C-alpha cells in the first residue's frame, strides 16, 4: 500500500521513448495543459532542437486510461515542446521513438506532488542582467552572433540586441542596478544612449534626485540626434558624406549623430535648397531656409495669398475636363442612390475631392505684382519640412496703418467695411449666427482653463500653499458643514482632465507646469525608503522648496469645472493667477476653430474680430482654410492689422473659457426690513449662503436658488 509520508525522493536516471511519456495525473497542469503559453512552446522547442534537452524530465510509473505508462511529474512544457518537434518533419532528429532523458521517481506520492508544484510554481524567469551576461559570453567565447543567439532561443533578434546593449551601459551604472540603488527600468533608460561619457554625465547630474526612467531618457535624447529619428534620416546622407562622427549602437537606429553643429549646417543647407526649389516653381523673388520659424519669427512679415486667375492653354483645357468629370460624378452618385446598385460612394468621393483640389490649383495663383515682393521660408517643424508661402519681408511692406488694399492683390491686411456673402458649406447671408459651442467643446475649454489656473498657481507657490492648506484644514474641521471647493482635487489624486483634442491645444501652460516640476527637489520621494523616512526627509526641506512643491501639486490638482458662484473660491483665486486669459492661452485650429461651424467662424471674423472683408474673401473657401487663417491669426496677429483689429484678436476669448466674475448678491440687512416686509412664514424663509456648495442630491434646491436669484436680478 502506497505511503503518504513525505521523504527525500530517490531519483534514477533512465531513458524513455517519447511515445511512452504522458502527463502524470498529479502534475499541477495535468487537468489544464492548455495553460501553457502558446507562444512560449515554439521558443522552447527551438532551443531543444539546437542545444538538446538540458534538463531531464521527472517521471514516475502510473496508470493513464487503464494502461501503465511513464507519467511526467515535472517538465510538462518540455514534453509539449518535444511532441511539437516530433510532428515537425524538418526536425529529423526527433521522432516518437526518440529516447528522452528522464529521472524516475519511486512511488512516494507526497514527494511527487511536492516536486510538480515546485517545478511549476516556484520557478522564476531569468534576470535581464543575467541574460545579458549569458549572451555576451556566447558572443565572446562561443563565436555566436546576435542572429544565431536569437535562433538558438527562438526569440527576436531585437530582444537579444536589447539585452546585449546593457553591455553599453557604463559599468558603474550597471553595478548600481545590481545593488538595487537604481531600478532596472532606469538602467535600461541609460542603455538608450551608446556613449559612456554622456551616460555618466547624466548619472552624476541626477545624483541625489529621484531618478525615473522617462526623465533619464528625456535627458539622453537631448544629447545628440538619433539616426532613427525623422530628422536623423533626413540629414543622414549629407552628414555621412561630410564624415560626421557617429556613436554606433547595436541597434543601428539608436546610433547617435554627435556633431550637432554639422547636423545644423546640413539641415539649414537642405532647407535652403528646398526653399529655392519652391521659389523657382512659383516665381517668387526670395527664399530662405531656417532651422526654426515659429509664429513670433513670422510676426514682422506680411502675407499675400493666391487669388483667382484665368487658366490658359493646357491648363484651361484640363479645367474643362475636370468640370465635366465632376458633373458626371454628381450624376452617377444621384443615380446610384435611386437604384441602390452597390456603387462605391467612397471611391467617387475621393475622386471628387482630388479633382476639386486640382481644379483649385489651376484656377488660383499669385499675380505678377504679388510675386515681385513675395518669398518663401522652409523650416523644420513637426518632424518634417514645412514651407510658408507668400511672405513679404518687413522692408518690402508699405505702411498700412489706416489704408486698405485691393482685394485682388490678396495681401493679408485689416479691411474696414462690413459685407455679406454665402458659401457652399454653410456660410449664408441671413445675418450673424449666434456664437455657441457644443457641450463637448465647452467641457474641453474647462479642461484647458483648469490647466491655465494650475499653471498660475505653480508660478505663485506662496498663494498655492495658502490655498492648499486652507482647503485641507477647513474641510478637516468642517466648521461650516460645507466644502470649500468641489474642483480642487488635492485629496491625494490628480484632477481628471479629459480632452477631445489634447495634442492640438495650446501647450504652453502644460509645458510651464512641467518645467516647474523639473526644478523641485523630489529626492525625499524615494520609494525604497519607508513612509516615516520619506516624511522626515521632507521635513528637512526649506520653506521655499516646500512651497514650490505645493505649487506644482496644486497645479496638477485643479479639475475642470464651471466657475462662478458655486466655485466662488476657485473663481476668486483664478482671477488673481490668470488676470488676462489671452495673455497666456490662445484658441488653436485643431482644438477649437476646427470644431466650430464655418458660418460661425465667418461671423466671428467679420464681427468680433472686425475683419469683414476677410470674412467675405473666405466665404467661398473651404472650412479648413478658414480654420487655418484663424489659427495663424491668433498665433501671431498679422503686422497688417489695424490697432482696433489687433486689440480684438489679442483680447477675444470664447464662451466657457473666460474666467467669469462673481455676481453681486444684493443682501439686505434685517434692520432694513419694515415690519410688513418681515412678516413671512418662518418655514418658507431661508438664508442662501453664496458660498454654499450643493452635492449631487441637492440639484433641486440648487436650481430653485438660481431661479430665485435670476428673478431678483430681473426685478
Buried (B, 14 or more C-beta within 10 A) or exposed (E): EEEEEEEEBEBEEBEBEBBBBBBBEBBBBBEEEEEBEEEEBBEBBBBBBEEEBEEBBBBBEBEBEEEEBBBBBBBBBBBBBBBBBBEEEEBEEBEEEBEBBBBBBBEBBBBBBBBBBEBBEEEEEEEBBEBBBEBBEBBEEEEBEBEBBBBBBBBEBEBBBBBBBBBBBBEEBBEBBEEEEBBBBBBBBBBBBBBBEBBBBBBEEBEEEBBBBEBBBEBBBEBBBBBBBEBBEBBBEBBEEEEBEBBEBBBEEBBBBBBEEBBEBBBBEBBBEBBBBBBEEBEBEBBBBBEEBEEEBBEBBBBBBBBEEEBEEEBEEBBEEBEEBBEEBEEEBEEBEEEEEEBEEEEBEEEBEEBEEEBBEBBBBBBEBBBEBBBBBBBBEEEEBEBBBBBBBEEBBEEBEEEEBEBEBBBBBBBBEEEBBEBEEBBEEEEEBEBEBEEEBBBBBBBBBBBBBBBBBBBBBEBBBBBBEEBBEBBEEEEEEBBBBBBBBBEEEEBEBEBBBBEBBBEBBBEBBEEBBEEBBBBBBBEEBEEEEBEEBBEEBEEEBBBBBBBBBBBBBBBBBBBBBBBBBBBBBBBEBBEEBBEBBBBBBBBBBBBBBBBBBBBBBBBBBBBBBBBBBBBBBBBEBBBBBBBBBBBBBBBBBBEEBBEBBBEBBBEBBBBBEBEEEEEEEEEEEEEEEEEEEEEEEEEBEBBBBBEEEEEEEBEEBEEEBEEEEEE
